[in-house]
Amino acid sequence: MTEHETPAPELFTWEFATDPYPAYAWLREHAPVHRTRLPSGVEAWLVTRYADARQTLADQRLSKNPAHHDEPAHAKGRTGIPGERKAELMTHLLNIDPPDHTRLRRLVSKAFTPRRVAEFGARVQELTDGLIDGFEGRGSADLIHEFAFPLPIYAICDMLGVPREDQDDFRDWAGMMIRHGGGPRGGVARSVKKMRGYLAELIHRKRAALPAEPVPGEDLISGLIRASDHGEHLTENEAAAMAFILLFAGFETTVNLIGNGLYALLTHPGERARLESSLRAGESGLLETAVEELLRYDGPVELATWRFATEDVRIGGQDIAAGDPVLVVLAAADRDPERFDGPDTLDLTRRDNPHLGYGHGIHYCLGAPLARLEGQTALATLLTRLPDLRLAVDPADLRWRGGLIMRGLRTLPVEFAPVGPSATASPGASVQRSGGESGEEGWTPDRSS
């Protein structure tokens, strides 16, 4: 059967957003490299099979630089983060190729080491406990508003070195960005512009006060300023762009990892019970494989970010012209039965699991260790601290944010047996004492339909 004999499923509708996996299964079988018009009007190729996806992610003939897009007039400026070009935030790892990518990643890696992430574990746990303190006495919560959203925002702000008194501004800007599926495009661009101005000022202040030698626990922005390779430093624009993309790319992926992951556990009681039993026994091995399986099963990033053919290429038997955009569908590749046994089954013990949830090749996610740490800490703490945790609504009533790259729930209402503080405790009170708020006040998810 060919693509032309059977009509392709309708993509990017609200129904599709709820459960895209049947459509992706059809594409893998009938049109594994499929050209489609996106909601923005841009035409792009979707790559859906695992082998093709892995090859494409590592193919250096596919550029990350939007300058290689042979875009028609109606599609100009619709392939990146709204406002990043005008805000001079283009020189980050998602938009550049070697040798600039190699240089910047090497410099940034010096300030974003696994050791730094591991040392940050205690702060992630503190933030996690503080947020749960704010609602555990009520017996109910919206775990997107009150937990999954604020946790990575405050974590990455702390790691970057954003002063506590300024972190609510970052929460508001990030809230506008996460609404991009239905909110006004101009609103995202305005938030990007405000963030750019703030980061420029913060980098200038930190550069002026930077001690000659690193100090224990030095923040990430100071590390970016200090980073050098054979005497070559990041420019101020590069440092601002890198701080921006670490926040922009890092927070929403973690929001969705926690939200999607918890939803999967709540709708698979057998797997959840297995994980809870392991946690009660003080084990960590199942938690680690569980997070990897949740990343594969319903991961936070549905499509990898934009790539553009720099010459005519052939992917999966399909000819792609120079200048054409290519989007690797990670969600489809990670459920390819040619690579994964029982791909539509959630199996927290899965060992053979080379999922593409954080990409592959030179653009593999630099922040993956931090996201894994946050995901493991968040899920383990929620499951152990909230007795009888359950969905407060029918799964059919939940809504997913419409968007191209990310996949995540708008809300996740839950109920549980009240514990700890009284029911009158205000959300996020514990975190406020540490200099922040829960993220519920001043932020509401996209409610368009």
N, C-alpha and C positions, 0 to 999 in steps of 0.2 A: 504494500500500500504506500502511496506517495503522498507528499504534502498536498498535492493538487486534487487528489481523489477524495480526501476527507477534509472538511473545513477545519481550520485551526480553531482552538478554543479562544474565547474572548479574553483578552488580558487587561490587567490594570483597572478592573471594575471594583466596586466595593465587595461584591461577591467573591471575586478573585482574591482580594486582599485577605478575606477571612480564611480561605484555604486554597493556596495557589498550587498545592502539590499534585492534584489530579491533572491540571493543565500542564505542569512541568513534565509529568510522566508521559503525556501525549507528545509533547515536543521532543523529549528524548528519543521516543520511538519513531516518530514520523518526520520530524524536522529538527534534528539536533543542533543545527546552526541556522537560525531562523531570523529573517529580516522583518522588522515590525516598526510601526510608527508609534512612538511613545506619547504619553499624554501632553508633553511639552511641544509636540510637533516634530521633534527630531527623529529621523529614521536611524535605526541601529541594528546590529546583529546580536542575537542572543545565543550564547554557547551554553548548552545544557548537559552534555555528557561529561562524566568525571575525567576520562582520559584527555578529551579535548580541552576541558577547562584547565587542567593542570598544565598542559602544554602551552595554552594561550597565556596563562598568568606568567610564565617564564620566558615568553617569546619577545626578544628585544626588538623585533620589527614592529611591535605594537608599542607606541609611545604613550606616555602619560601626559605629555605636553599638549594642551588644547590647541596650540598653534598648528598642529598637524591635521586638525579637523577641516575637511573640505565642506564647510557648512554653508547651506543656502541662507539667504537674507533672513527668512522667517525663523531660522533656528539659532541665530547669533546670540551668544551669551547664555545659552540654555543648557550647557553641559557641565557646569561647575557649581561651586557654592555661590549663591547669590551675593553679590557685593564684594567678593574677594578681590576681583581685579581692580576696582576703583579704590579699594582700601589698601592696595599694594601688599596683598597677602598671598600672592601667587607662588612665591618661591619656597614652597614646602614640599615634603616628600611625595605627596599625592599628585603633584603636577610637573615633576621634572624627571629627567632621564640621566643615565651616566654620561659624562663623568661628574656632573654637578650632583646628581643623586648620591653617588658613591662618596663624594667629599662631605656632603651635608649629613648623610646617615652616619658616617664614621665619627664626625664631630659630635652629633647629637647622642650617639650611643655612649659616648664617654660620660654624659650627664644623666643617662637613663639606663643604668646598669641593673642586672638582676639583684646584686647586693643592695642597691638603693631601694629597690622594690621590696625585698625581704625585710629590710629595716623599717619599712613603712607599715608592716603588718599590724603592729600594735595600734597605730592611729586608725587604720581601717576598722579594726575591731571596736575601738572606742566610738567611732562615728556610728557604726552599726548598732551597738548597744544603746547609744544615746537616742537614736531615732526610734527604736523599739520601746524604750522607756516612755516615750511620748504618747503611745497609743495602746500599750498592752493592757492597761486597766479598763479600756472601753469595751473590749470584746469584739471590736470591729475596726476595720481600716481599709483605706484604698492604698494598696501597696505600690501602686505607681506614683501617685501624688505624694504620699507620706514617707516613702522608703526608697524605692528603686530610682526615682529621679534625684532627690537631694544627695543620696550617698555618694555617687561618683562625682557630682559637682563639687562638693566640699572636699572630697579626697584629692581630686586633681588640683583644686585651688591651693590646698595645703602643700601639695607636692611642688607646684610651680612657685610657691612663695607669695601668693596673693594675700595681703593682710586680711585678717578676719573681718575687719570693719568694712571691707570692700566686697566681700564674697556674696552678699545678697544681690549686688549689681550683676555679678556673673550669673547668679541663679536666674535673674530676670532675662538677661540676654540669651542664656541657654534655653529658657522656656520658650522664647519666641522662635529659636532655631528648631526646636523639636516639633513645633507646630507647622513646619514647612509643607506638610501634605495638604493642608487646607487653608492655612493662614495666608495673608497677603504676602506676595513675594517681596514687596518693598519693605515689609516689616522685618524680614530676615536680613536684608541688606542694611537696614538702619542699625540693627543689633550688631552686625559685623563691623560697621563703621565705628560704633561706640566702643566695641571691644578693642579694635585696632588702636584707637586714640588712647585708651587706657593702658594697653600693653606698651605702647611707645613711651609713655610717661613713666611707667613702672620700670622698664628696662633702663631708662635714663637715670632714674633715682638709684637703682641697684648698682649700675656701673660706677656711679660717682662714689658710692659707699663701699665698694667691693674691697675686702682686705687682700693683702698681697698673696696670702696663702689660703687654700680652702680650709673651712672650719667644719667640724663634725656636724652632720645633718644639714649641710648647705642645701638650699632649695634649688629646684631645677632651673629656674630662670638664671640664677647666679651661675649655675653650672654651664648653661648655654653661653652666657657672656664670657665665661672663663675658657670654654672649650677652644682648643686650637690643635692644628695638625701641621707639623713642620713650620710653625710660626704663622699659620693662616687662621684667622679668626672668623667667626660668623659676623656678618654685617648686622647693623641694627634691624634692617628690614628682614633679614633672614631669621634672626632671633625672634622677632615679633611673629613672623609667619609660622615658625616652628612651635612657639608657645600656643598660638591660635589653633593650629591643627591638632596638637596634642589634646587640647580641650575639646574642640569641635568633634574630632573623630573618636575621642576616647569616651566622652560621657554618654552619648546616645547608645553606643554599642553595649556599654555596661548596663544602662537602664533596661535595654531589651534582653540582654543575657539573663538578668535577674527576673524580669517580668515573664518572658517566654519560658524560662526554665522552671520557675515556680508553677506556672500554669500547667506545664507538661506533667509535673509531679502530682499536682492536685487532681489531674484527670487520669492518672495512671496509679491507682492506689497500691497495687502490688509492688511496683518499683519504688514508690515513696516509702512504703513500709520497710522494704529491704534497706534503703538508705538510712532511715531513722534508727533501725536496729544496729547498723554499723556505727552510727554516730554515738549511740548510747554506750557502745562497747569501747569508745575512745579510739576507733580506727580512723585512718585518713585515706587509705587506698581506694575505697569505693567512692568517696567524695571526689577524689581526683578524676577517676574514670567517668563518674557521673557528669561532671561539668563538661568533659570532652564530648560525651554522648549528647548532652543537651545542646551543645554548640552544633553538632552534626544534625540532630533530629529537627530542630526548629530554631536555627541560629539567629543572632541579632542582625546580621548583614545578609540581605537576600541576594543582592547583586554586587559584585565587585565594582569599584569605581572605574571611571571612564578610561578606555584605551582607544588609540587611533592608529590605524594602519599607516605606516610610513612608506609602504610599497605594496604592490599587489601580493596578497598572501592566500594560502589555501588552508582552511581549518575544517577538519571533519568532512573532507570531500567537497567543501563549498568554497568557491572563489570569492574573495573579498577585495574590493578595489582600494587603492591607496586613498587615504583621506576619510574612509568610512569609520564610524565609531563601532566599537566592539564592547559588549557587556557580558562578562562571565556570570552566569546565574549559579552562585554558590549553593543556593537552596536546592536547585535541581541536581547539581553534581553530587551533593552529599547524600542524595537518596537514589543514586544510580545502582540498580541491582547488578550491574556488571562489576561493581567494585565492592559493594557492601551486602553481606548476607542479611536478608530480612530488613531492607532499608527503611520500611515504613513502620518498623517495630522499635519502640523505645527499650533499649537494653543497657542499663547502667553498668553492667559488667563487661561491656564490649571492649576488647583489647586491641583487635586489629581495626584501628580507627584513625587513619590518616586523613581526617576531614580537612576541608579547605576553609573552615570558618574564619580564620584569620589570614587567608590568602596563601600565597606560595611564591617562591622566588625572591628576587631582590626587594620586592615591595611587601614582603611578609610584615604583618603589623608589629611595629616597634613596641607598642604598648600592651601586647598580649600578656606578658607576665603580670602586669598590674590588673588587667581585666580578669584574669584567672583568679588572682588573689581576692579581688573584690567579690567575684561570683561565688567562690568557695566559702568565704567568710559569711556573706549575706545569706546564702541558702542554708548553711549549717546552723546559723544562729536563729533564723526564723523557725526552722523545723524543731529546734530544741527548746526555744523559749515560748512558743505560742501553742499551747495544748489544743488538740482537736481542731487544728487549722483546716478550714474548708472554704470553698467558694461560696459567696453570699448571693450569687445569681446563677441562673442557668447559663452554661457555656455559650449557648446560642445567642444570649443577650449581650455578650461582650463584643466590643468593636475594636478593629485594628486600624492603626493610622495608615492612611493612604500615602504612599511615597514610592520612590523608585529604588533607592539603595537600601534603606533600613526596613526591618520588619519588627513591629512591636505593638503591644496593646496600648489603647488610650487609657484605660482604667483596669484595675484588678481588685474589685471589692471582695473582702474576705471576712469571715467570722471565726471566732475562737473563744475558748474559755478565758474570761478576764483573769488577769493575774497582776501582781505587783502594785503599781500606783493606783490611786482611786480613779474612778471613771471621769472625774473632772479634770484630770491632768491635761494640760494643753499639748497638742502635737509638737514634738521637737524641743520641748522645754529643756531637756538635758543637753542637747546640742547647742541651744542658745547660751547656756552657761559656758560653753567652749567657744562662743563667738559666732554662732550661725543660727539658722532657722531650718525648719523641716523642708521647706520648698513647697508646701501646700499653699500657704498664703501668697497671693500675687502671681500664681501660675495655675492656669487651667489648660487641660489638653484641648486639642482641636475637636470640636463637636459638630463639624459640618458633616453632611451625609450626601 
